Amino acid sequence: MEQLPSLATILEDAGAALSRGVLLVCDTNTEYIAKKILGSQDRPLCVLESGETRKGWASVEHIITAAKGAGLGRDGLFIGIGGGVVTDMTSFAASVYMRGARLCLISTTLLGMVDAAVGGKTGFDLLGIKNLVGTFFPASHIYMPLDALKTLPPREWKSGMAELIKTAVLDSAICDAVPRVETGETQVSLDKLKALGPFSVTNGVPSTLGELIERAVLVKGRIVEADPKEQGTERALLNLGHTFGHALEAAAGLGNLSHGEAVAWGMVRACELGLVLGITPESRARKITEIIAAYDYETTAPHPSMTDAALFMQALAGDKKRKPVNLPLLFPMHSGRSWFLRI
Ligand SMILES: NC(=O)c1ccc[n+]([C@@H]2O[C@H](COP(=O)([O-])OP(=O)(O)OC[C@H]3O[C@@H](n4cnc5c(N)ncnc54)[C@H](O)[C@@H]3O)[C@@H](O)[C@H]2O)c1
């Protein structure tokens, strides 16, 4: 959808009566969006500090305290308005509040639209580990108003692009469209991406921002439906590059790199590992690396932000879905070590 939904629309879609209680949750950068949605209505609004460093228990407790203060019962409605940080934490709070309340999400970042808001994973960071605590709790409704992206900073566009590239790797229709919006100059291609008008399809390949987002949601939705709780191998596909990426985020200090920057770098590492293990064709690894490099992401190892290699190794070892693999030389500084990964 292009425009922000009104509160009346959200409540009608959710089948929620105002008497049951509603809490809007946003961060300092999306507060203006929450206020637009509210219009002249006076409803409880919980405003969090923004950023990955705030994705912790203190913020979740703030949401739960606000919900109790607003008188939400079990049939009350949590409305998360923001990027992946706000939607992950609001979803977690809704999932545990009185053993599960109602939830809808309004995603306001490219990354949120193509990935974080979709699929029902909730969570927050603890002990310096990304998403250490979480639940599966899908929202009943997810809105993706393209209008909200007008205020998204360039770095966040780029961050979202990384998850879009990841999805492109899993889906040939997007893969064909990504080079189409890419002209070699990162800023130019990101500007081009932003300038794409809504919805027009050329030969069945998505060629506009709305189409790309829609396609990415369909790809993720298909995978999540096949393996909702990541018990099989299907949903793990969506984690491409995330073991290395999450470890890099931790080693660089949570919040210093965007999620997408870390995931893009992690995808290159996953390609290298796939080559070493003989499970990734050389041409595929090269194509993925070329696309990532064309968008001006860091591709070399070690990453310049990775000041503490031991922390990186520790974060890799602490990954939730680790599987032991013996690796020959992958990074010069960690040759011959046992790695734990999720690719
Ligand atoms: N649940 C999942 O399946 C899933 C999948 C991928 C990522 N994630 C999580 O998502 C998070 C990253 O999400 P993100 O990149 O959206 O980060 P984010 O939520 O931190 O948003 C990035 C920045 O943009 C600001 N912002 C958001 N919307 C804006 C707008 N419309 N205009 C101006 N500023 C705006 C935010 O305040 C923040 O400063 C990570 O914590 C990651 O773990 C979750």
The ligand as an SDF file (V2000), in Angstrom:
LIG
                    3D

 44 48  0  0  0  0  0  0  0  0999 V2000
   11.9920  -10.8760   12.8580 N   0  0  0  0  0  0  0  0  0  0  0  0
   12.6940  -11.1430   11.7750 C   0  0  0  0  0  0  0  0  0  0  0  0
   12.4080  -12.1050   11.0370 O   0  0  0  0  0  0  0  0  0  0  0  0
   13.8370  -10.2440   11.3940 C   0  0  0  0  0  0  0  0  0  0  0  0
   14.4140  -10.3580   10.1130 C   0  0  0  0  0  0  0  0  0  0  0  0
   15.4430   -9.4650    9.7820 C   0  0  0  0  0  0  0  0  0  0  0  0
   15.8780   -8.5240   10.7010 C   0  0  0  0  0  0  0  0  0  0  0  0
   15.3090   -8.4650   11.9280 N   0  0  0  0  0  0  0  0  0  0  0  0
   15.7410   -7.4710   12.9180 C   0  0  0  0  0  0  0  0  0  0  0  0
   15.4300   -6.1950   12.4030 O   0  0  0  0  0  0  0  0  0  0  0  0
   16.3300   -5.2390   12.9810 C   0  0  0  0  0  0  0  0  0  0  0  0
   16.8100   -4.2960   11.8870 C   0  0  0  0  0  0  0  0  0  0  0  0
   15.6820   -3.6370   11.3690 O   0  0  0  0  0  0  0  0  0  0  0  0
   15.8100   -2.1980   10.6990 P   0  0  0  0  0  0  0  0  0  0  0  0
   16.9260   -2.1980    9.7420 O   0  0  0  0  0  0  0  0  0  0  0  0
   14.4610   -1.8200   10.2340 O   0  0  0  0  0  0  0  0  0  0  0  0
   16.3410   -1.3200   11.9220 O   0  0  0  0  0  0  0  0  0  0  0  0
   15.6580   -0.2200   12.8740 P   0  0  0  0  0  0  0  0  0  0  0  0
   14.3400   -0.6580   13.3270 O   0  0  0  0  0  0  0  0  0  0  0  0
   16.6960    0.0930   13.8900 O   0  0  0  0  0  0  0  0  0  0  0  0
   15.4860    1.0340   11.9060 O   0  0  0  0  0  0  0  0  0  0  0  0
   16.6210    1.6570   11.3810 C   0  0  0  0  0  0  0  0  0  0  0  0
   16.6300    3.1500   11.7420 C   0  0  0  0  0  0  0  0  0  0  0  0
   15.6710    3.8150   10.9200 O   0  0  0  0  0  0  0  0  0  0  0  0
   14.7850    4.5690   11.7480 C   0  0  0  0  0  0  0  0  0  0  0  0
   13.5160    4.5840   11.0250 N   0  0  0  0  0  0  0  0  0  0  0  0
   12.6230    3.5800   10.9050 C   0  0  0  0  0  0  0  0  0  0  0  0
   11.6510    3.9280   10.0570 N   0  0  0  0  0  0  0  0  0  0  0  0
   11.9250    5.1770    9.6400 C   0  0  0  0  0  0  0  0  0  0  0  0
   11.2960    6.0710    8.7350 C   0  0  0  0  0  0  0  0  0  0  0  0
   10.2180    5.7190    8.0290 N   0  0  0  0  0  0  0  0  0  0  0  0
   11.8330    7.3020    8.5680 N   0  0  0  0  0  0  0  0  0  0  0  0
   12.9710    7.6510    9.2410 C   0  0  0  0  0  0  0  0  0  0  0  0
   13.6340    6.8460   10.0740 N   0  0  0  0  0  0  0  0  0  0  0  0
   13.1090    5.6140   10.2670 C   0  0  0  0  0  0  0  0  0  0  0  0
   14.7840    3.8430   13.0680 C   0  0  0  0  0  0  0  0  0  0  0  0
   14.3800    4.7000   14.1130 O   0  0  0  0  0  0  0  0  0  0  0  0
   16.2510    3.4530   13.1910 C   0  0  0  0  0  0  0  0  0  0  0  0
   17.0080    4.5520   13.6290 O   0  0  0  0  0  0  0  0  0  0  0  0
   17.4470   -6.0310   13.6220 C   0  0  0  0  0  0  0  0  0  0  0  0
   17.3260   -5.9580   15.0130 O   0  0  0  0  0  0  0  0  0  0  0  0
   17.2340   -7.4510   13.1330 C   0  0  0  0  0  0  0  0  0  0  0  0
   17.6330   -8.4080   14.0810 O   0  0  0  0  0  0  0  0  0  0  0  0
   14.2990   -9.2900   12.2940 C   0  0  0  0  0  0  0  0  0  0  0  0
  1  2  1  0
  2  3  2  0
  2  4  1  0
  4  5  1  0
  4 44  2  0
  5  6  2  0
  6  7  1  0
  7  8  2  0
  8  9  1  0
  8 44  1  0
  9 10  1  0
  9 42  1  0
 10 11  1  0
 11 12  1  0
 11 40  1  0
 12 13  1  0
 13 14  1  0
 14 15  2  0
 14 16  1  0
 14 17  1  0
 17 18  1  0
 18 19  2  0
 18 20  1  0
 18 21  1  0
 21 22  1  0
 22 23  1  0
 23 24  1  0
 23 38  1  0
 24 25  1  0
 25 26  1  0
 25 36  1  0
 26 27  1  0
 26 35  1  0
 27 28  2  0
 28 29  1  0
 29 30  1  0
 29 35  2  0
 30 31  1  0
 30 32  2  0
 32 33  1  0
 33 34  2  0
 34 35  1  0
 36 37  1  0
 36 38  1  0
 38 39  1  0
 40 41  1  0
 40 42  1  0
 42 43  1  0
M  CHG  2   8   1  16  -1
M  END
$$$$
